[in-house]
C-alpha cells in the first residue's frame, strides 16, 4: 500500500469533527512545502532544525549573543 493510499484510508476513518482540522493541516503543509517551492536541501535543513528544536538542542538569544561577542 502506498503512502497516498494509507493516507486516504486514514482520512476515511477520521471522525467528522476532526476533518476540518486535518484539512487545515494538509493545506498548511501544502503552503509550507509545495507552494513556496522549497528545495529538497532546504526541506532537509528545516527538518533538521525542527528536530534539534524538539530535542532542546539550540542556543537561547543570550547564549548566541555571548558567542558573537
mmCIF file as Biopython writes it, N, C-alpha, C and O atoms, coordinates in Angstrom:
data_model
#
loop_
_atom_site.group_PDB
_atom_site.id
_atom_site.type_symbol
_atom_site.label_atom_id
_atom_site.label_alt_id
_atom_site.label_comp_id
_atom_site.label_asym_id
_atom_site.label_entity_id
_atom_site.label_seq_id
_atom_site.pdbx_PDB_ins_code
_atom_site.Cartn_x
_atom_site.Cartn_y
_atom_site.Cartn_z
_atom_site.occupancy
_atom_site.B_iso_or_equiv
_atom_site.auth_seq_id
_atom_site.auth_asym_id
_atom_site.pdbx_PDB_model_num
ATOM 1   N N  . UNK A ? 1  ? 0.852   -1.179 0.000  1.0 0.0 1  A 1 
ATOM 2   C CA . UNK A ? 1  ? 0.000   0.000  0.000  1.0 0.0 1  A 1 
ATOM 3   C C  . UNK A ? 1  ? 0.896   1.239  0.000  1.0 0.0 1  A 1 
ATOM 4   O O  . UNK A ? 1  ? 1.848   1.332  0.775  1.0 0.0 1  A 1 
ATOM 5   N N  . UNK A ? 2  ? 0.578   2.180  -0.873 1.0 0.0 2  A 1 
ATOM 6   C CA . UNK A ? 2  ? 1.372   3.402  -0.957 1.0 0.0 2  A 1 
ATOM 7   C C  . UNK A ? 2  ? 1.020   4.352  0.190  1.0 0.0 2  A 1 
ATOM 8   O O  . UNK A ? 2  ? 0.013   4.178  0.877  1.0 0.0 2  A 1 
ATOM 9   N N  . UNK A ? 3  ? 1.857   5.338  0.373  1.0 0.0 3  A 1 
ATOM 10  C CA . UNK A ? 3  ? 1.598   6.341  1.414  1.0 0.0 3  A 1 
ATOM 11  C C  . UNK A ? 3  ? 0.290   7.069  1.120  1.0 0.0 3  A 1 
ATOM 12  O O  . UNK A ? 3  ? -0.491  7.342  2.031  1.0 0.0 3  A 1 
ATOM 13  N N  . UNK A ? 4  ? 0.056   7.380  -0.151 1.0 0.0 4  A 1 
ATOM 14  C CA . UNK A ? 4  ? -1.184  8.072  -0.518 1.0 0.0 4  A 1 
ATOM 15  C C  . UNK A ? 4  ? -2.400  7.209  -0.182 1.0 0.0 4  A 1 
ATOM 16  O O  . UNK A ? 4  ? -3.399  7.713  0.330  1.0 0.0 4  A 1 
ATOM 17  N N  . UNK A ? 5  ? -2.315  5.917  -0.469 1.0 0.0 5  A 1 
ATOM 18  C CA . UNK A ? 5  ? -3.419  5.009  -0.157 1.0 0.0 5  A 1 
ATOM 19  C C  . UNK A ? 5  ? -3.645  4.914  1.352  1.0 0.0 5  A 1 
ATOM 20  O O  . UNK A ? 5  ? -4.785  4.891  1.817  1.0 0.0 5  A 1 
ATOM 21  N N  . UNK A ? 6  ? -2.546  4.858  2.110  1.0 0.0 6  A 1 
ATOM 22  C CA . UNK A ? 6  ? -2.659  4.810  3.572  1.0 0.0 6  A 1 
ATOM 23  C C  . UNK A ? 6  ? -3.307  6.080  4.100  1.0 0.0 6  A 1 
ATOM 24  O O  . UNK A ? 6  ? -4.173  6.030  4.974  1.0 0.0 6  A 1 
ATOM 25  N N  . UNK A ? 7  ? -2.883  7.214  3.566  1.0 0.0 7  A 1 
ATOM 26  C CA . UNK A ? 7  ? -3.442  8.493  3.998  1.0 0.0 7  A 1 
ATOM 27  C C  . UNK A ? 7  ? -4.938  8.562  3.698  1.0 0.0 7  A 1 
ATOM 28  O O  . UNK A ? 7  ? -5.726  8.987  4.543  1.0 0.0 7  A 1 
ATOM 29  N N  . UNK A ? 8  ? -5.320  8.149  2.507  1.0 0.0 8  A 1 
ATOM 30  C CA . UNK A ? 8  ? -6.742  8.150  2.150  1.0 0.0 8  A 1 
ATOM 31  C C  . UNK A ? 8  ? -7.537  7.220  3.056  1.0 0.0 8  A 1 
ATOM 32  O O  . UNK A ? 8  ? -8.658  7.543  3.448  1.0 0.0 8  A 1 
ATOM 33  N N  . UNK A ? 9  ? -6.965  6.073  3.390  1.0 0.0 9  A 1 
ATOM 34  C CA . UNK A ? 9  ? -7.630  5.122  4.284  1.0 0.0 9  A 1 
ATOM 35  C C  . UNK A ? 9  ? -7.827  5.743  5.667  1.0 0.0 9  A 1 
ATOM 36  O O  . UNK A ? 9  ? -8.891  5.595  6.268  1.0 0.0 9  A 1 
ATOM 37  N N  . UNK A ? 10 ? -6.821  6.427  6.164  1.0 0.0 10 A 1 
ATOM 38  C CA . UNK A ? 10 ? -6.924  7.075  7.472  1.0 0.0 10 A 1 
ATOM 39  C C  . UNK A ? 10 ? -7.965  8.189  7.453  1.0 0.0 10 A 1 
ATOM 40  O O  . UNK A ? 10 ? -8.733  8.340  8.403  1.0 0.0 10 A 1 
ATOM 41  N N  . UNK A ? 11 ? -7.992  8.966  6.377  1.0 0.0 11 A 1 
ATOM 42  C CA . UNK A ? 11 ? -8.967  10.055 6.270  1.0 0.0 11 A 1 
ATOM 43  C C  . UNK A ? 11 ? -10.382 9.493  6.251  1.0 0.0 11 A 1 
ATOM 44  O O  . UNK A ? 11 ? -11.286 10.062 6.864  1.0 0.0 11 A 1 
ATOM 45  N N  . UNK A ? 12 ? -10.577 8.394  5.558  1.0 0.0 12 A 1 
ATOM 46  C CA . UNK A ? 12 ? -11.905 7.766  5.515  1.0 0.0 12 A 1 
ATOM 47  C C  . UNK A ? 12 ? -12.369 7.345  6.910  1.0 0.0 12 A 1 
ATOM 48  O O  . UNK A ? 12 ? -13.567 7.351  7.192  1.0 0.0 12 A 1 
ATOM 49  N N  . UNK A ? 13 ? -11.430 6.981  7.780  1.0 0.0 13 A 1 
ATOM 50  C CA . UNK A ? 13 ? -11.772 6.520  9.127  1.0 0.0 13 A 1 
ATOM 51  C C  . UNK A ? 13 ? -11.835 7.662  10.141 1.0 0.0 13 A 1 
ATOM 52  O O  . UNK A ? 13 ? -12.223 7.444  11.289 1.0 0.0 13 A 1 
ATOM 53  N N  . UNK A ? 14 ? -11.461 8.872  9.735  1.0 0.0 14 A 1 
ATOM 54  C CA . UNK A ? 14 ? -11.435 10.019 10.638 1.0 0.0 14 A 1 
ATOM 55  C C  . UNK A ? 14 ? -12.837 10.401 11.084 1.0 0.0 14 A 1 
ATOM 56  O O  . UNK A ? 14 ? -13.775 10.338 10.289 1.0 0.0 14 A 1 
ATOM 57  N N  . UNK A ? 15 ? -12.997 10.798 12.349 1.0 0.0 15 A 1 
ATOM 58  C CA . UNK A ? 15 ? -14.292 11.336 12.791 1.0 0.0 15 A 1 
ATOM 59  C C  . UNK A ? 15 ? -14.563 12.664 12.071 1.0 0.0 15 A 1 
ATOM 60  O O  . UNK A ? 15 ? -13.644 13.451 11.845 1.0 0.0 15 A 1 
ATOM 61  N N  . UNK A ? 16 ? -15.811 12.904 11.718 1.0 0.0 16 A 1 
ATOM 62  C CA . UNK A ? 16 ? -16.174 14.132 11.004 1.0 0.0 16 A 1 
ATOM 63  C C  . UNK A ? 16 ? -15.726 15.386 11.744 1.0 0.0 16 A 1 
ATOM 64  O O  . UNK A ? 16 ? -15.374 16.387 11.121 1.0 0.0 16 A 1 
ATOM 65  N N  . UNK A ? 17 ? -15.737 15.331 13.059 1.0 0.0 17 A 1 
ATOM 66  C CA . UNK A ? 17 ? -15.365 16.500 13.858 1.0 0.0 17 A 1 
ATOM 67  C C  . UNK A ? 17 ? -13.901 16.895 13.653 1.0 0.0 17 A 1 
ATOM 68  O O  . UNK A ? 17 ? -13.539 18.050 13.880 1.0 0.0 17 A 1 
ATOM 69  N N  . UNK A ? 18 ? -13.061 15.959 13.229 1.0 0.0 18 A 1 
ATOM 70  C CA . UNK A ? 18 ? -11.641 16.258 13.050 1.0 0.0 18 A 1 
ATOM 71  C C  . UNK A ? 18 ? -11.258 16.546 11.602 1.0 0.0 18 A 1 
ATOM 72  O O  . UNK A ? 18 ? -10.121 16.938 11.340 1.0 0.0 18 A 1 
ATOM 73  N N  . UNK A ? 19 ? -12.164 16.363 10.672 1.0 0.0 19 A 1 
ATOM 74  C CA . UNK A ? 19 ? -11.830 16.543 9.260  1.0 0.0 19 A 1 
ATOM 75  C C  . UNK A ? 19 ? -11.400 17.970 8.938  1.0 0.0 19 A 1 
ATOM 76  O O  . UNK A ? 19 ? -10.465 18.165 8.162  1.0 0.0 19 A 1 
ATOM 77  N N  . UNK A ? 20 ? -12.057 18.965 9.514  1.0 0.0 20 A 1 
ATOM 78  C CA . UNK A ? 20 ? -11.684 20.358 9.247  1.0 0.0 20 A 1 
ATOM 79  C C  . UNK A ? 20 ? -10.267 20.635 9.726  1.0 0.0 20 A 1 
ATOM 80  O O  . UNK A ? 20 ? -9.500  21.319 9.048  1.0 0.0 20 A 1 
ATOM 81  N N  . UNK A ? 21 ? -9.921  20.108 10.890 1.0 0.0 21 A 1 
ATOM 82  C CA . UNK A ? 21 ? -8.569  20.302 11.417 1.0 0.0 21 A 1 
ATOM 83  C C  . UNK A ? 21 ? -7.546  19.586 10.543 1.0 0.0 21 A 1 
ATOM 84  O O  . UNK A ? 21 ? -6.465  20.118 10.289 1.0 0.0 21 A 1 
ATOM 85  N N  . UNK A ? 22 ? -7.879  18.390 10.085 1.0 0.0 22 A 1 
ATOM 86  C CA . UNK A ? 22 ? -6.979  17.643 9.201  1.0 0.0 22 A 1 
ATOM 87  C C  . UNK A ? 22 ? -6.776  18.400 7.892  1.0 0.0 22 A 1 
ATOM 88  O O  . UNK A ? 22 ? -5.657  18.471 7.382  1.0 0.0 22 A 1 
ATOM 89  N N  . UNK A ? 23 ? -7.845  18.960 7.350  1.0 0.0 23 A 1 
ATOM 90  C CA . UNK A ? 23 ? -7.735  19.735 6.117  1.0 0.0 23 A 1 
ATOM 91  C C  . UNK A ? 23 ? -6.857  20.960 6.331  1.0 0.0 23 A 1 
ATOM 92  O O  . UNK A ? 23 ? -6.024  21.277 5.482  1.0 0.0 23 A 1 
ATOM 93  N N  . UNK A ? 24 ? -7.029  21.651 7.449  1.0 0.0 24 A 1 
ATOM 94  C CA . UNK A ? 24 ? -6.183  22.808 7.757  1.0 0.0 24 A 1 
ATOM 95  C C  . UNK A ? 24 ? -4.713  22.411 7.769  1.0 0.0 24 A 1 
ATOM 96  O O  . UNK A ? 24 ? -3.866  23.139 7.251  1.0 0.0 24 A 1 
ATOM 97  N N  . UNK A ? 25 ? -4.408  21.252 8.361  1.0 0.0 25 A 1 
ATOM 98  C CA . UNK A ? 25 ? -3.023  20.800 8.443  1.0 0.0 25 A 1 
ATOM 99  C C  . UNK A ? 25 ? -2.472  20.468 7.057  1.0 0.0 25 A 1 
ATOM 100 O O  . UNK A ? 25 ? -1.338  20.827 6.738  1.0 0.0 25 A 1 
ATOM 101 N N  . UNK A ? 26 ? -3.258  19.795 6.244  1.0 0.0 26 A 1 
ATOM 102 C CA . UNK A ? 26 ? -2.820  19.459 4.885  1.0 0.0 26 A 1 
ATOM 103 C C  . UNK A ? 26 ? -2.566  20.734 4.081  1.0 0.0 26 A 1 
ATOM 104 O O  . UNK A ? 26 ? -1.576  20.822 3.354  1.0 0.0 26 A 1 
ATOM 105 N N  . UNK A ? 27 ? -3.444  21.707 4.207  1.0 0.0 27 A 1 
ATOM 106 C CA . UNK A ? 27 ? -3.255  22.974 3.499  1.0 0.0 27 A 1 
ATOM 107 C C  . UNK A ? 27 ? -2.027  23.719 4.011  1.0 0.0 27 A 1 
ATOM 108 O O  . UNK A ? 27 ? -1.319  24.359 3.234  1.0 0.0 27 A 1 
ATOM 109 N N  . UNK A ? 28 ? -1.769  23.638 5.322  1.0 0.0 28 A 1 
ATOM 110 C CA . UNK A ? 28 ? -0.558  24.232 5.890  1.0 0.0 28 A 1 
ATOM 111 C C  . UNK A ? 28 ? 0.677   23.594 5.267  1.0 0.0 28 A 1 
ATOM 112 O O  . UNK A ? 28 ? 1.595   24.297 4.845  1.0 0.0 28 A 1 
ATOM 113 N N  . UNK A ? 29 ? 0.700   22.265 5.207  1.0 0.0 29 A 1 
ATOM 114 C CA . UNK A ? 29 ? 1.845   21.568 4.618  1.0 0.0 29 A 1 
ATOM 115 C C  . UNK A ? 29 ? 2.024   21.943 3.153  1.0 0.0 29 A 1 
ATOM 116 O O  . UNK A ? 29 ? 3.145   22.157 2.690  1.0 0.0 29 A 1 
ATOM 117 N N  . UNK A ? 30 ? 0.922   22.020 2.434  1.0 0.0 30 A 1 
ATOM 118 C CA . UNK A ? 30 ? 0.984   22.385 1.022  1.0 0.0 30 A 1 
ATOM 119 C C  . UNK A ? 30 ? 1.584   23.776 0.859  1.0 0.0 30 A 1 
ATOM 120 O O  . UNK A ? 30 ? 2.462   23.989 0.024  1.0 0.0 30 A 1 
ATOM 121 N N  . UNK A ? 31 ? 1.110   24.705 1.652  1.0 0.0 31 A 1 
ATOM 122 C CA . UNK A ? 31 ? 1.620   26.068 1.581  1.0 0.0 31 A 1 
ATOM 123 C C  . UNK A ? 31 ? 3.086   26.122 1.968  1.0 0.0 31 A 1 
ATOM 124 O O  . UNK A ? 31 ? 3.882   26.808 1.326  1.0 0.0 31 A 1 
ATOM 125 N N  . UNK A ? 32 ? 3.435   25.405 3.007  1.0 0.0 32 A 1 
ATOM 126 C CA . UNK A ? 32 ? 4.800   25.452 3.538  1.0 0.0 32 A 1 
ATOM 127 C C  . UNK A ? 32 ? 5.813   24.801 2.611  1.0 0.0 32 A 1 
ATOM 128 O O  . UNK A ? 32 ? 6.900   25.341 2.408  1.0 0.0 32 A 1 
ATOM 129 N N  . UNK A ? 33 ? 5.478   23.660 2.051  1.0 0.0 33 A 1 
ATOM 130 C CA . UNK A ? 33 ? 6.472   22.888 1.325  1.0 0.0 33 A 1 
ATOM 131 C C  . UNK A ? 33 ? 6.271   22.828 -0.185 1.0 0.0 33 A 1 
ATOM 132 O O  . UNK A ? 33 ? 7.223   22.538 -0.910 1.0 0.0 33 A 1 
ATOM 133 N N  . UNK A ? 34 ? 5.090   23.087 -0.674 1.0 0.0 34 A 1 
ATOM 134 C CA . UNK A ? 34 ? 4.855   22.970 -2.110 1.0 0.0 34 A 1 
ATOM 135 C C  . UNK A ? 34 ? 4.727   24.344 -2.753 1.0 0.0 34 A 1 
ATOM 136 O O  . UNK A ? 34 ? 5.443   24.652 -3.706 1.0 0.0 34 A 1 
ATOM 137 N N  . UNK A ? 35 ? 3.837   25.159 -2.248 1.0 0.0 35 A 1 
ATOM 138 C CA . UNK A ? 35 ? 3.575   26.454 -2.869 1.0 0.0 35 A 1 
ATOM 139 C C  . UNK A ? 35 ? 4.788   27.372 -2.838 1.0 0.0 35 A 1 
ATOM 140 O O  . UNK A ? 35 ? 4.946   28.210 -3.725 1.0 0.0 35 A 1 
ATOM 141 N N  . UNK A ? 36 ? 5.636   27.232 -1.848 1.0 0.0 36 A 1 
ATOM 142 C CA . UNK A ? 36 ? 6.796   28.108 -1.743 1.0 0.0 36 A 1 
ATOM 143 C C  . UNK A ? 36 ? 8.007   27.555 -2.486 1.0 0.0 36 A 1 
ATOM 144 O O  . UNK A ? 36 ? 9.066   28.183 -2.494 1.0 0.0 36 A 1 
ATOM 145 N N  . UNK A ? 37 ? 7.863   26.381 -3.114 1.0 0.0 37 A 1 
ATOM 146 C CA . UNK A ? 37 ? 8.916   25.758 -3.897 1.0 0.0 37 A 1 
ATOM 147 C C  . UNK A ? 37 ? 10.228  25.650 -3.123 1.0 0.0 37 A 1 
ATOM 148 O O  . UNK A ? 37 ? 11.275  26.089 -3.598 1.0 0.0 37 A 1 
ATOM 149 N N  . UNK A ? 38 ? 10.164  25.077 -1.960 1.0 0.0 38 A 1 
ATOM 150 C CA . UNK A ? 38 ? 11.347  24.844 -1.148 1.0 0.0 38 A 1 
ATOM 151 C C  . UNK A ? 38 ? 12.116  23.673 -1.747 1.0 0.0 38 A 1 
ATOM 152 O O  . UNK A ? 38 ? 11.527  22.641 -2.069 1.0 0.0 38 A 1 
ATOM 153 N N  . UNK A ? 39 ? 13.418  23.829 -1.895 1.0 0.0 39 A 1 
ATOM 154 C CA . UNK A ? 39 ? 14.238  22.763 -2.463 1.0 0.0 39 A 1 
ATOM 155 C C  . UNK A ? 39 ? 14.358  21.608 -1.481 1.0 0.0 39 A 1 
ATOM 156 O O  . UNK A ? 39 ? 14.067  21.759 -0.294 1.0 0.0 39 A 1 
ATOM 157 N N  . UNK A ? 40 ? 14.788  20.459 -1.979 1.0 0.0 40 A 1 
ATOM 158 C CA . UNK A ? 40 ? 14.975  19.289 -1.123 1.0 0.0 40 A 1 
ATOM 159 C C  . UNK A ? 40 ? 16.005  19.590 -0.040 1.0 0.0 40 A 1 
ATOM 160 O O  . UNK A ? 40 ? 15.855  19.162 1.104  1.0 0.0 40 A 1 
ATOM 161 N N  . UNK A ? 41 ? 17.044  20.323 -0.406 1.0 0.0 41 A 1 
ATOM 162 C CA . UNK A ? 41 ? 18.079  20.689 0.570  1.0 0.0 41 A 1 
ATOM 163 C C  . UNK A ? 41 ? 17.501  21.574 1.673  1.0 0.0 41 A 1 
ATOM 164 O O  . UNK A ? 41 ? 17.820  21.397 2.849  1.0 0.0 41 A 1 
ATOM 165 N N  . UNK A ? 42 ? 16.654  22.522 1.291  1.0 0.0 42 A 1 
ATOM 166 C CA . UNK A ? 42 ? 16.012  23.391 2.277  1.0 0.0 42 A 1 
ATOM 167 C C  . UNK A ? 42 ? 15.058  22.596 3.166  1.0 0.0 42 A 1 
ATOM 168 O O  . UNK A ? 42 ? 14.982  22.844 4.369  1.0 0.0 42 A 1 
ATOM 169 N N  . UNK A ? 43 ? 14.331  21.642 2.582  1.0 0.0 43 A 1 
ATOM 170 C CA . UNK A ? 43 ? 13.431  20.802 3.367  1.0 0.0 43 A 1 
ATOM 171 C C  . UNK A ? 43 ? 14.212  19.996 4.398  1.0 0.0 43 A 1 
ATOM 172 O O  . UNK A ? 43 ? 13.765  19.844 5.535  1.0 0.0 43 A 1 
ATOM 173 N N  . UNK A ? 44 ? 15.379  19.479 4.006  1.0 0.0 44 A 1 
ATOM 174 C CA . UNK A ? 44 ? 16.218  18.731 4.942  1.0 0.0 44 A 1 
ATOM 175 C C  . UNK A ? 44 ? 16.704  19.630 6.071  1.0 0.0 44 A 1 
ATOM 176 O O  . UNK A ? 44 ? 16.725  19.218 7.230  1.0 0.0 44 A 1 
ATOM 177 N N  . UNK A ? 45 ? 17.094  20.851 5.738  1.0 0.0 45 A 1 
ATOM 178 C CA . UNK A ? 45 ? 17.561  21.795 6.756  1.0 0.0 45 A 1 
ATOM 179 C C  . UNK A ? 45 ? 16.433  22.153 7.721  1.0 0.0 45 A 1 
ATOM 180 O O  . UNK A ? 45 ? 16.652  22.258 8.928  1.0 0.0 45 A 1 
ATOM 181 N N  . UNK A ? 46 ? 15.232  22.339 7.188  1.0 0.0 46 A 1 
ATOM 182 C CA . UNK A ? 46 ? 14.075  22.643 8.033  1.0 0.0 46 A 1 
ATOM 183 C C  . UNK A ? 46 ? 13.788  21.482 8.965  1.0 0.0 46 A 1 
ATOM 184 O O  . UNK A ? 46 ? 13.560  21.680 10.159 1.0 0.0 46 A 1 
ATOM 185 N N  . UNK A ? 47 ? 13.800  20.267 8.422  1.0 0.0 47 A 1 
ATOM 186 C CA . UNK A ? 47 ? 13.533  19.080 9.238  1.0 0.0 47 A 1 
ATOM 187 C C  . UNK A ? 47 ? 14.586  18.921 10.322 1.0 0.0 47 A 1 
ATOM 188 O O  . UNK A ? 47 ? 14.257  18.589 11.460 1.0 0.0 47 A 1 
ATOM 189 N N  . UNK A ? 48 ? 15.849  19.156 9.982  1.0 0.0 48 A 1 
ATOM 190 C CA . UNK A ? 48 ? 16.923  19.046 10.970 1.0 0.0 48 A 1 
ATOM 191 C C  . UNK A ? 48 ? 16.761  20.102 12.056 1.0 0.0 48 A 1 
ATOM 192 O O  . UNK A ? 48 ? 16.971  19.818 13.235 1.0 0.0 48 A 1 
ATOM 193 N N  . UNK A ? 49 ? 16.390  21.314 11.668 1.0 0.0 49 A 1 
ATOM 194 C CA . UNK A ? 49 ? 16.184  22.385 12.641 1.0 0.0 49 A 1 
ATOM 195 C C  . UNK A ? 49 ? 15.021  22.072 13.572 1.0 0.0 49 A 1 
ATOM 196 O O  . UNK A ? 49 ? 15.109  22.278 14.783 1.0 0.0 49 A 1 
ATOM 197 N N  . UNK A ? 50 ? 13.932  21.574 12.999 1.0 0.0 50 A 1 
ATOM 198 C CA . UNK A ? 50 ? 12.774  21.226 13.818 1.0 0.0 50 A 1 
ATOM 199 C C  . UNK A ? 50 ? 13.121  20.107 14.791 1.0 0.0 50 A 1 
ATOM 200 O O  . UNK A ? 50 ? 12.709  20.133 15.951 1.0 0.0 50 A 1 
ATOM 201 N N  . UNK A ? 51 ? 13.874  19.132 14.317 1.0 0.0 51 A 1 
ATOM 202 C CA . UNK A ? 51 ? 14.277  18.016 15.168 1.0 0.0 51 A 1 
ATOM 203 C C  . UNK A ? 51 ? 15.166  18.506 16.307 1.0 0.0 51 A 1 
ATOM 204 O O  . UNK A ? 51 ? 14.970  18.120 17.460 1.0 0.0 51 A 1 
ATOM 205 N N  . UNK A ? 52 ? 16.134  19.351 15.989 1.0 0.0 52 A 1 
ATOM 206 C CA . UNK A ? 52 ? 17.026  19.890 17.016 1.0 0.0 52 A 1 
ATOM 207 C C  . UNK A ? 52 ? 16.241  20.700 18.039 1.0 0.0 52 A 1 
ATOM 208 O O  . UNK A ? 52 ? 16.494  20.606 19.240 1.0 0.0 52 A 1 
ATOM 209 N N  . UNK A ? 53 ? 15.293  21.492 17.564 1.0 0.0 53 A 1 
ATOM 210 C CA . UNK A ? 53 ? 14.470  22.293 18.473 1.0 0.0 53 A 1 
ATOM 211 C C  . UNK A ? 53 ? 13.679  21.399 19.417 1.0 0.0 53 A 1 
ATOM 212 O O  . UNK A ? 53 ? 13.624  21.649 20.621 1.0 0.0 53 A 1 
ATOM 213 N N  . UNK A ? 54 ? 13.064  20.351 18.862 1.0 0.0 54 A 1 
ATOM 214 C CA . UNK A ? 54 ? 12.269  19.438 19.685 1.0 0.0 54 A 1 
ATOM 215 C C  . UNK A ? 54 ? 13.126  18.740 20.737 1.0 0.0 54 A 1 
ATOM 216 O O  . UNK A ? 54 ? 12.636  18.406 21.816 1.0 0.0 54 A 1 
ATOM 217 N N  . UNK A ? 55 ? 14.401  18.520 20.427 1.0 0.0 55 A 1 
ATOM 218 C CA . UNK A ? 55 ? 15.312  17.875 21.374 1.0 0.0 55 A 1 
ATOM 219 C C  . UNK A ? 55 ? 15.932  18.881 22.348 1.0 0.0 55 A 1 
ATOM 220 O O  . UNK A ? 55 ? 16.654  18.495 23.267 1.0 0.0 55 A 1 
ATOM 221 N N  . UNK A ? 56 ? 15.649  20.159 22.146 1.0 0.0 56 A 1 
ATOM 222 C CA . UNK A ? 56 ? 16.209  21.187 23.016 1.0 0.0 56 A 1 
ATOM 223 C C  . UNK A ? 56 ? 17.644  21.529 22.662 1.0 0.0 56 A 1 
ATOM 224 O O  . UNK A ? 56 ? 18.356  22.133 23.465 1.0 0.0 56 A 1 
ATOM 225 N N  . UNK A ? 57 ? 18.078  21.148 21.464 1.0 0.0 57 A 1 
ATOM 226 C CA . UNK A ? 57 ? 19.454  21.363 21.026 1.0 0.0 57 A 1 
ATOM 227 C C  . UNK A ? 57 ? 19.554  22.682 20.256 1.0 0.0 57 A 1 
ATOM 228 O O  . UNK A ? 57 ? 19.675  22.697 19.031 1.0 0.0 57 A 1 
ATOM 229 N N  . UNK A ? 58 ? 19.499  23.780 20.999 1.0 0.0 58 A 1 
ATOM 230 C CA . UNK A ? 58 ? 19.572  25.095 20.384 1.0 0.0 58 A 1 
ATOM 231 C C  . UNK A ? 58 ? 20.100  26.092 21.411 1.0 0.0 58 A 1 
ATOM 232 O O  . UNK A ? 58 ? 20.105  25.820 22.611 1.0 0.0 58 A 1 
ATOM 233 N N  . UNK A ? 59 ? 20.542  27.248 20.923 1.0 0.0 59 A 1 
ATOM 234 C CA . UNK A ? 59 ? 21.026  28.310 21.795 1.0 0.0 59 A 1 
ATOM 235 C C  . UNK A ? 59 ? 19.907  29.305 22.062 1.0 0.0 59 A 1 
ATOM 236 O O  . UNK A ? 59 ? 19.085  29.582 21.189 1.0 0.0 59 A 1 
ATOM 237 N N  . UNK A ? 60 ? 19.885  29.834 23.270 1.0 0.0 60 A 1 
ATOM 238 C CA . UNK A ? 60 ? 18.978  30.944 23.550 1.0 0.0 60 A 1 
ATOM 239 C C  . UNK A ? 60 ? 19.573  32.198 22.912 1.0 0.0 60 A 1 
ATOM 240 O O  . UNK A ? 60 ? 20.734  32.192 22.500 1.0 0.0 60 A 1 
ATOM 241 N N  . UNK A ? 61 ? 18.797  33.262 22.828 1.0 0.0 61 A 1 
ATOM 242 C CA . UNK A ? 61 ? 19.316  34.508 22.268 1.0 0.0 61 A 1 
ATOM 243 C C  . UNK A ? 61 ? 20.508  35.019 23.062 1.0 0.0 61 A 1 
ATOM 244 O O  . UNK A ? 61 ? 21.467  35.543 22.495 1.0 0.0 61 A 1 
ATOM 245 N N  . UNK A ? 62 ? 20.439  34.862 24.371 1.0 0.0 62 A 1 
ATOM 246 C CA . UNK A ? 62 ? 21.538  35.317 25.222 1.0 0.0 62 A 1 
ATOM 247 C C  . UNK A ? 62 ? 22.806  34.510 24.951 1.0 0.0 62 A 1 
ATOM 248 O O  . UNK A ? 62 ? 23.897  35.075 24.878 1.0 0.0 62 A 1 
ATOM 249 N N  . UNK A ? 63 ? 22.669  33.201 24.804 1.0 0.0 63 A 1 
ATOM 250 C CA . UNK A ? 63 ? 23.823  32.351 24.515 1.0 0.0 63 A 1 
ATOM 251 C C  . UNK A ? 63 ? 24.424  32.694 23.152 1.0 0.0 63 A 1 
ATOM 252 O O  . UNK A ? 63 ? 25.643  32.763 22.999 1.0 0.0 63 A 1 
ATOM 253 N N  . UNK A ? 64 ? 23.563  32.905 22.180 1.0 0.0 64 A 1 
ATOM 254 C CA . UNK A ? 64 ? 24.028  33.260 20.842 1.0 0.0 64 A 1 
ATOM 255 C C  . UNK A ? 64 ? 24.784  34.588 20.875 1.0 0.0 64 A 1 
ATOM 256 O O  . UNK A ? 64 ? 25.861  34.709 20.292 1.0 0.0 64 A 1 
ATOM 257 N N  . UNK A ? 65 ? 24.215  35.583 21.562 1.0 0.0 65 A 1 
ATOM 258 C CA . UNK A ? 65 ? 24.837  36.904 21.638 1.0 0.0 65 A 1 
ATOM 259 C C  . UNK A ? 65 ? 26.191  36.835 22.330 1.0 0.0 65 A 1 
ATOM 260 O O  . UNK A ? 65 ? 27.134  37.509 21.914 1.0 0.0 65 A 1 
ATOM 261 N N  . UNK A ? 66 ? 26.295  36.029 23.379 1.0 0.0 66 A 1 
ATOM 262 C CA . UNK A ? 66 ? 27.574  35.934 24.091 1.0 0.0 66 A 1 
ATOM 263 C C  . UNK A ? 66 ? 28.640  35.258 23.233 1.0 0.0 66 A 1 
ATOM 264 O O  . UNK A ? 66 ? 29.822  35.575 23.369 1.0 0.0 66 A 1 
ATOM 265 N N  . UNK A ? 67 ? 28.255  34.344 22.362 1.0 0.0 67 A 1 
ATOM 266 C CA . UNK A ? 67 ? 29.222  33.691 21.476 1.0 0.0 67 A 1 
ATOM 267 C C  . UNK A ? 67 ? 29.672  34.628 20.361 1.0 0.0 67 A 1 
ATOM 268 O O  . UNK A ? 67 ? 30.774  34.482 19.834 1.0 0.0 67 A 1 
ATOM 269 N N  . UNK A ? 68 ? 28.821  35.593 20.000 1.0 0.0 68 A 1 
ATOM 270 C CA . UNK A ? 68 ? 29.159  36.532 18.940 1.0 0.0 68 A 1 
ATOM 271 C C  . UNK A ? 68 ? 30.094  37.633 19.437 1.0 0.0 68 A 1 
ATOM 272 O O  . UNK A ? 68 ? 30.795  38.261 18.643 1.0 0.0 68 A 1 
ATOM 273 N N  . UNK A ? 69 ? 30.103  37.864 20.740 1.0 0.0 69 A 1 
ATOM 274 C CA . UNK A ? 69 ? 30.916  38.948 21.304 1.0 0.0 69 A 1 
ATOM 275 C C  . UNK A ? 69 ? 32.373  38.572 21.402 1.0 0.0 69 A 1 
ATOM 276 O O  . UNK A ? 69 ? 33.188  39.375 21.856 1.0 0.0 69 A 1 
#
